[in-house]
Structure formats: structure tokens, C-alpha cells
Amino acid sequence: MGLLDQLAGQVLNNLGTQSQEQPQSSALLSGVMALVNQAGGVQGLLNQLQQGGLGDQVASWLGTGQNQPVSGDQITNALGNDALSQVAQQAGVAPEHAAAGLAQLLPQIIDHLSPNGQVSDNNELLEQGLALLKGKLFG
């Protein structure tokens, strides 16, 4: 099973597989890409999360141990209301639902993007990976 297959399975397990949730989950994946672009890359997004008080959690996502969870409120505080509102609007959900979805997606995505504890800031590669993931999940 490939990396994207594993991530797709985990995201589906965490978000549910009900068809009405799939478009919103797909849009949240697009929102992650938008956040990465706004932050100037994956490392920029990680820095923003760390500066927003999630340093221990981000370190766990990059490390080889278990990922520490985050709450929707923590994501909101770290990213700011404006960024979260944009993701929520794009996904067609309320900001608190977007925050909860991102709280589930971000640890998994960052964990899978950093198998050796290092994140590549190749946005084109990330964009292709997320597009493939969306296709596997919602295509």
C-alpha cells in the first residue's frame, strides 16, 4: 500500500465516508494547500503553527513517535480567524467545522510529508500529492 493510499484510508476513517461529507473534506484538503501557499510553503505553515503555540504538537508530527492531537480551537488560535474563515468559506462549512477538520487533517498530512522528520518545501510536489489524494478519496 502506497503512502497516499495509507493517508487516504486514515483521512476517510477520521472524517467518515458519508457522501455528504466528502465534498467538504475534499475542499478542506484544498484549504490545506491554500494555507501552505499563503504561508510561503510547508515550513512557513509549520512556523506559523509553532508561533501560534503548537510547537510541541508540530514537533510530534515531524517526529517518528505518536502525533499529538490538536483541537479546532488551537488551530483557530494558531492560524487566525481570517485564514480559517477563508478555508471554511472555500469548503462551504462553518469556521468551527473547518477548524475541527483541519485539526484532524494537519497532523496526518504533516506526518506523512515528513517521513524522516524533514519537510520538503517543494510546493509543486505537495500540490500534486494533495491532488492525487483528493482523487483517491473523492474521485
C-alpha positions in Angstrom: 0.0 0.0 0.0 1.4 3.3 -1.0 1.8 6.5 1.1 -1.2 8.2 -0.5 -3.3 5.1 0.0 -2.4 5.0 3.7 -3.2 8.7 4.1 -6.4 8.4 2.2 -7.5 5.5 4.4 -6.7 7.4 7.6 -8.4 10.5 6.5 -11.5 8.6 5.5 -11.5 6.8 8.8 -11.3 10.0 10.7 -13.7 12.1 8.7 -16.2 9.3 7.8 -17.1 8.1 4.4 -20.6 9.5 4.1 -21.0 11.1 0.7 -22.3 14.4 2.0 -19.1 14.9 3.9 -16.8 14.1 1.0 -17.1 17.4 -0.9 -16.3 19.3 2.4 -13.4 17.0 3.2 -12.1 17.5 -0.4 -12.4 21.3 0.0 -10.5 21.1 3.3 -7.7 19.4 1.5 -7.7 22.3 -0.9 -7.7 24.6 2.1 -4.6 23.0 3.4 -2.9 23.7 0.1 -4.1 27.3 0.2 -2.7 27.6 3.8 0.6 26.3 2.6 0.7 28.8 -0.3 -0.3 31.7 2.0 2.4 30.8 4.5 5.1 30.6 1.7 5.5 26.8 1.9 5.1 23.9 4.2 7.9 25.2 6.5 6.2 28.6 6.7 2.9 26.9 7.8 4.8 24.9 10.4 6.4 28.1 11.7 3.1 29.8 11.9 1.6 26.9 13.9 4.7 26.8 16.2 4.5 30.5 16.8 0.8 30.1 17.5 1.5 27.9 20.5 1.6 24.4 18.8 5.4 23.8 19.0 5.1 20.5 20.9 2.4 19.2 18.6 4.2 20.2 15.4 7.4 18.5 16.7 5.4 15.3 17.3 4.0 15.4 13.8 7.5 15.7 12.4 9.0 13.1 14.7 8.7 9.3 14.5 6.5 8.8 17.6 2.8 9.3 18.0 1.2 12.5 16.7 -0.1 14.8 19.5 -3.6 15.8 18.7 -4.8 19.4 18.4 -8.2 20.9 18.9 -10.2 23.1 16.5 -9.7 26.0 19.0 -5.9 25.5 18.9 -5.9 25.6 15.1 -8.1 28.7 15.1 -5.7 30.4 17.6 -2.6 29.4 15.6 -3.8 30.3 12.1 -6.0 33.2 12.9 -9.7 33.9 12.2 -9.1 35.3 8.7 -7.2 32.3 7.4 -9.7 29.9 9.0 -12.7 31.8 7.6 -11.2 31.6 4.1 -10.8 27.8 4.4 -14.3 27.5 5.8 -15.8 29.6 3.0 -14.0 27.5 0.4 -15.2 24.3 2.0 -18.7 25.5 2.4 -18.7 24.8 6.2 -18.9 26.9 9.4 -15.5 28.1 10.7 -15.7 25.8 13.7 -16.2 22.7 11.4 -13.3 23.8 9.2 -11.1 24.1 12.4 -12.1 20.7 13.5 -11.4 19.2 10.1 -8.0 20.9 9.9 -7.2 19.6 13.4 -7.7 16.1 12.1 -6.0 16.6 8.7 -2.9 18.6 9.5 -1.2 16.2 11.9 -1.7 13.3 9.4 -0.6 15.3 6.4 2.5 16.8 8.1 3.4 13.4 9.5 3.2 11.8 6.0 5.1 14.7 4.4 8.0 14.3 6.8 8.8 10.6 7.0 12.4 11.4 8.1 11.5 14.3 10.3 12.2 16.7 7.4 9.7 18.5 5.2 10.4 19.4 1.6 9.2 22.8 0.7 8.5 21.7 -2.9 5.0 23.2 -3.2 4.6 21.6 -6.7 5.2 18.2 -5.3 2.8 18.9 -2.4 0.2 20.1 -4.7 0.5 17.0 -6.9 0.3 14.8 -3.8 -2.8 16.5 -2.5 -4.4 16.4 -5.9 -3.7 12.6 -6.1 -5.1 12.2 -2.5 -8.3 14.1 -3.4 -8.7 11.9 -6.5 -8.3 8.7 -4.4 -10.7 10.0 -1.7 -13.3 11.8 -3.7 -12.7 11.0 -7.3 
